[in-house]
Amino acid sequence: MFHRHPLLSLVTGGYLVFVAWLTLTPQDQHTDQAQLAARIVDALHRRGYAESIDYSRFEFLANIALFVPVGVFLLLLFGAGGWWLAIIAAFAMTAGIESLQHEIPGRVPDDRDLVANATGAVIGVALGLALTLPATIRRQRRRRRRAALAG
């Protein structure tokens, strides 16, 4: 699978390295990332937008958004027929991240992150299936025609 899609494998690997850097590096309580997120939420509130979203909800939504590409990339690597493998792999990845965070200074594993990451991956798999549906239908029609001609 990976040898057939070298560019996709490279992009997926790069994104997974980014996710690992974001989730598995030691973190201070007041990092630039947390301050940036707080500033974004404050700026939205000052302009009258997203007033129901506090920092905790923003972080939850950001975790969902972080894993949507993971679901898409894994679906593309495993293929539409392997959608369930993509979901299992993404869930295993997020469970591994949350488990490893016990040992990393400044990181706090959270069951909400597990739910958010898995939700993002499932959304990504569904999005990938929707985007690849026309090509999947075309391939199935070609296979049926070939089978009808051969048989």
Secondary structure as the mmCIF struct_conf table of DSSP 4:
data_model
#
loop_
_struct_conf.conf_type_id
_struct_conf.id
_struct_conf.beg_label_comp_id
_struct_conf.beg_label_asym_id
_struct_conf.beg_label_seq_id
_struct_conf.end_label_comp_id
_struct_conf.end_label_asym_id
_struct_conf.end_label_seq_id
TURN_TY1_P TURN_TY1_P1 PHE A 2 ARG A 4
HELX_RH_AL_P HELX_RH_AL_P1 PRO A 6 LEU A 24
BEND BEND1 THR A 25 THR A 25
TURN_TY1_P TURN_TY1_P2 GLN A 29 HIS A 30
HELX_RH_AL_P HELX_RH_AL_P2 ASP A 32 ARG A 46
TURN_TY1_P TURN_TY1_P3 ARG A 47 GLY A 48
TURN_TY1_P TURN_TY1_P4 GLU A 51 SER A 52
HELX_RH_AL_P HELX_RH_AL_P3 TYR A 55 PHE A 78
HELX_RH_3T_P HELX_RH_3T_P1 ALA A 80 GLY A 82
HELX_RH_AL_P HELX_RH_AL_P4 TRP A 83 LEU A 100
HELX_RH_3T_P HELX_RH_3T_P2 GLN A 101 GLU A 103
BEND BEND2 ILE A 104 ILE A 104
TURN_TY1_P TURN_TY1_P5 PRO A 105 GLY A 106
HELX_RH_AL_P HELX_RH_AL_P5 ASP A 111 ALA A 150
#
